[in-house]
Amino acid sequence: MRVALFSTCIGDALFPDAHKASALVLSRLGYEVVFPEGQTCCGQMHVNTGYQKQAVPIIESYVDAFADPSIDYVVAPSGSCAGAVREQHVSLADRYGSPALVDGAKKAAKKTYELSEFIIDVAGTEDVGAFFPHRVTYHESCHSRRFLEVGERPYKLLRAVEGLELVELPNREECCGFGGTFALKMSEVSAAMVSDKARHIKDTKAEYVTAGDSSCLMNIAGAMSRQHTGVRALHMAEILASTKANPWTPESAAYSKESML
């Protein structure tokens, strides 16, 4: 089975380690992982900001990259981007595109999965052979929770990680306040939301907070750094990729860089 990795804009530009980790996990599960070089953005930022028609060329690029019948599945380590593909592409193609684009968008969206969805529903496993001996709490991103409804899938994967102590995050249903351009347009509201999230994370006494979206983790990591919580943010893919033979180390914590201060 061939699995195409959808890297997403923020992953490709800022947090490639999370996407490399996703490829490692998928390879460990026996899949042939490919990376179509023609991939670009999912178009979510354009759509959510009101530029729906302008997102059509981006949808065309996604279809060109991933509708290829030789690709069995598309996996994105991002609930936000996977949600955009599945919830927005077909309707926008139908509104502004051609019948051919609608057909291609349907095919591409049907085989697009968020990482935890794919591991649980397609690969059919909860234990990926990971080892991460730390206290961890999990943040549910809005799109993965509400669009994709991934539910308990990430929790099942984390509970199966050897050595990991998973602790419940208070008010876990609350947004981190990022929301793409929302964080810029409504900066004061966004700052208040992520401040609450960082406080709840600190209350768990976790060493790490994890999630399935780099955008959320970037926002949360910045707030935790400003509050001097001492908690690190780490994409779930990096936890799942960590093994006894090749353990993850704090030095590779992309979300703890000075750029997050």
C-alpha positions in Angstrom: 0.0 0.0 0.0 1.3 3.5 -1.0 0.6 6.3 1.5 1.3 9.9 0.4 2.3 12.3 3.1 0.7 15.7 3.0 3.2 18.0 4.7 1.0 21.1 5.1 2.3 24.7 4.9 3.2 25.2 8.5 4.8 21.8 8.8 6.9 22.2 5.7 8.0 25.7 6.6 8.5 25.5 10.4 8.1 22.0 11.9 9.4 19.4 9.4 10.4 17.0 12.2 6.7 16.2 12.9 6.2 15.2 9.3 9.4 13.2 9.2 8.2 11.4 12.3 4.9 10.7 10.7 6.7 9.1 7.7 8.8 7.0 10.2 5.7 5.7 11.9 3.9 4.9 8.7 7.0 3.1 7.4 7.2 1.1 10.6 3.6 0.0 10.1 4.6 -1.5 6.7 3.4 1.3 4.3 5.4 2.7 1.3 5.5 6.4 2.1 5.7 8.8 -0.8 5.9 12.6 -1.0 4.4 14.2 -4.1 6.5 17.3 -4.8 3.6 19.1 -6.4 1.7 19.5 -3.1 1.1 23.0 -1.8 -1.5 24.4 0.7 -4.9 23.0 1.6 -6.4 26.4 1.0 -8.0 26.7 4.5 -6.5 30.1 5.2 -8.1 31.5 2.0 -11.5 30.0 2.6 -11.7 31.0 6.3 -10.7 34.5 5.4 -13.4 34.8 2.7 -11.4 34.2 -0.4 -13.2 31.1 -1.5 -12.9 31.5 -5.3 -9.2 32.2 -4.9 -8.8 28.8 -3.2 -9.8 26.9 -6.3 -6.2 26.8 -7.8 -5.0 25.4 -4.5 -7.6 22.7 -4.6 -6.5 21.9 -8.2 -3.0 21.5 -6.9 -4.1 19.2 -4.2 -6.1 17.1 -6.6 -3.1 16.9 -9.1 -0.8 15.8 -6.3 -3.0 13.3 -4.5 -5.9 12.0 -6.7 -3.4 9.8 -8.5 -4.9 6.2 -8.4 -1.4 4.8 -7.5 -1.8 6.5 -4.2 -4.0 4.5 -1.9 -4.2 6.9 1.0 -3.1 10.5 2.0 -2.1 11.1 5.5 -1.8 14.6 7.1 -0.3 15.1 10.7 -2.8 17.9 11.0 -6.5 17.7 11.9 -6.9 21.2 10.7 -5.7 20.6 7.1 -7.3 17.1 6.8 -10.6 18.7 8.0 -10.2 21.4 5.3 -9.7 18.9 2.6 -12.7 16.8 3.6 -15.1 19.6 4.6 -14.3 22.3 2.0 -12.7 21.0 -1.2 -15.7 19.3 -2.8 -18.2 22.1 -2.1 -15.8 24.8 -3.4 -15.0 22.8 -6.5 -18.7 22.4 -7.1 -19.3 26.1 -6.6 -16.4 27.6 -8.5 -14.7 24.8 -10.4 -15.4 22.3 -13.2 -17.1 18.8 -13.1 -13.6 17.3 -13.5 -12.4 19.1 -10.4 -15.4 18.0 -8.4 -14.7 14.4 -9.3 -11.0 14.8 -8.5 -11.7 16.6 -5.2 -14.1 13.8 -4.2 -11.5 11.1 -4.9 -8.7 13.0 -3.1 -10.9 13.9 -0.1 -12.2 10.3 0.3 -8.7 8.9 0.9 -7.4 11.8 3.0 -6.9 10.9 6.7 -5.5 12.7 9.8 -2.7 10.6 11.3 -4.5 9.1 14.3 -7.5 8.3 12.2 -5.3 6.4 9.7 -3.4 4.4 12.3 -6.5 3.3 14.2 -9.0 3.0 11.3 -6.9 1.9 8.4 -3.7 0.3 9.9 -5.9 -1.2 12.6 -3.6 -0.8 15.5 -3.2 1.2 18.7 0.4 0.2 19.5 3.0 1.5 17.0 6.0 0.3 19.1 6.7 3.7 20.7 8.6 4.4 23.9 8.3 7.7 25.7 8.8 7.6 29.5 7.3 11.0 30.4 4.2 12.6 31.8 2.1 13.9 28.9 -1.2 15.7 28.5 -3.1 16.0 25.2 -4.7 19.1 23.6 -7.7 18.4 21.3 -7.5 20.8 18.3 -10.8 22.3 17.2 -10.8 20.8 13.7 -9.9 17.3 14.8 -12.5 17.4 17.6 -15.3 19.0 15.7 -14.8 18.5 12.0 -13.1 15.1 11.9 -14.5 13.8 15.3 -11.3 11.8 15.9 -12.6 11.2 19.5 -10.6 8.8 21.5 -8.2 7.7 18.7 -5.2 9.9 19.9 -5.8 8.9 23.5 -5.7 5.2 22.5 -2.4 5.7 20.7 -0.9 7.6 23.6 -2.0 5.1 26.2 -0.3 2.3 24.2 3.1 4.1 24.3 5.4 2.3 26.6 6.5 4.4 29.6 4.1 7.3 28.9 1.8 8.6 31.7 -1.2 10.3 30.1 -2.9 12.8 32.3 -6.3 14.5 31.6 -6.3 18.1 30.5 -8.9 20.2 32.3 -11.4 21.9 29.9 -10.0 19.9 27.1 -12.8 21.0 24.8 -11.6 24.6 24.8 -9.9 26.1 21.8 -6.2 27.3 22.1 -7.1 30.5 20.4 -5.0 30.2 17.3 -7.5 29.8 14.5 -5.1 30.9 11.8 -5.9 34.6 10.9 -8.2 34.8 14.0 -5.0 35.1 16.1 -4.1 38.2 14.1 -7.5 39.8 13.7 -8.6 39.1 17.3 -5.3 39.1 19.0 -6.5 40.1 22.4 -9.2 37.4 22.5 -6.7 34.9 21.1 -4.1 35.8 23.8 -6.7 35.3 26.6 -7.7 31.9 25.2 -4.2 30.6 24.9 -3.4 32.0 28.3 -6.2 29.9 29.8 -5.0 26.8 27.9 -1.4 27.2 29.1 -2.6 27.5 32.7 -4.7 24.3 32.4 -1.7 22.5 30.9 0.5 23.7 33.8 -2.1 22.4 36.3 -1.6 18.9 35.0 2.0 18.9 36.1 2.8 17.3 32.7 6.3 17.4 31.2 4.9 17.6 27.7 1.7 18.7 26.0 1.0 17.1 22.7 -1.5 17.5 19.9 -2.1 16.6 16.3 -1.7 20.1 14.9 1.5 22.1 14.7 -0.4 25.4 14.6 -2.0 24.8 18.0 1.3 23.6 19.4 3.1 26.7 18.1 0.5 29.0 19.8 0.5 27.0 23.0 4.3 26.8 23.2 4.6 30.6 22.9 2.2 31.1 25.8 3.8 28.5 28.0 7.2 30.0 27.3 6.0 33.5 28.3 4.4 32.0 31.5 7.6 30.1 32.2 5.7 26.9 32.8 8.6 24.6 31.9 6.3 22.4 29.8 7.4 21.4 26.3 5.1 21.1 23.3 5.6 18.1 21.1 3.6 16.8 18.1 2.1 13.4 18.7 3.8 12.0 15.7 7.2 12.6 17.4 6.1 10.7 20.5 4.9 7.8 18.3 8.1 7.8 16.4 10.2 7.6 19.5 11.5 4.1 20.4 13.9 2.6 22.8 16.5 2.1 20.0 16.0 5.7 18.7 14.5 7.8 21.5 13.3 11.4 21.0 15.4 13.9 22.8 14.5 17.4 24.1 17.2 18.9 21.8 14.9 18.3 18.9 11.9 20.2 20.4 11.0 22.5 17.5 8.3 24.2 19.5 10.7 25.3 22.2 12.9 27.4 19.9 13.6 31.1 20.7 11.2 32.0 17.8 8.3 30.9 20.1 9.2 33.4 22.8 
